[in-house]
Amino acid sequence: MDVARCAAIKHRMPTAIFSLEMSRTEISMRVIAAEGTIQLQDLRKGTIGDAGWAKIVKVVGRISDSPSSSTTPPICR
């Protein structure tokens, strides 16, 4: 997933992520945590503090502007 994240966000290459194990929300949380250098567990618990929220605000714009898409098969939703 790091390769797809790097391709989409840093190199602006169209990227698709397909997962049978994770939902779209889980994929998004992992990407936000990785891009913002935030512990995923802290993001899940909501214990990231003001500095963590500031990081999230910065990376969400970059992520939403990236040419990427994630999906899970309908049976897995």
Buried (B, 14 or more C-beta within 10 A) or exposed (E): EEEBBBBBBEEEEEBEBEBEEBBBEBBBBBBBBBBBEBEEEEBEEEEBEEEBEEBBEEBBEEBEEBEBEBBBEEEEE
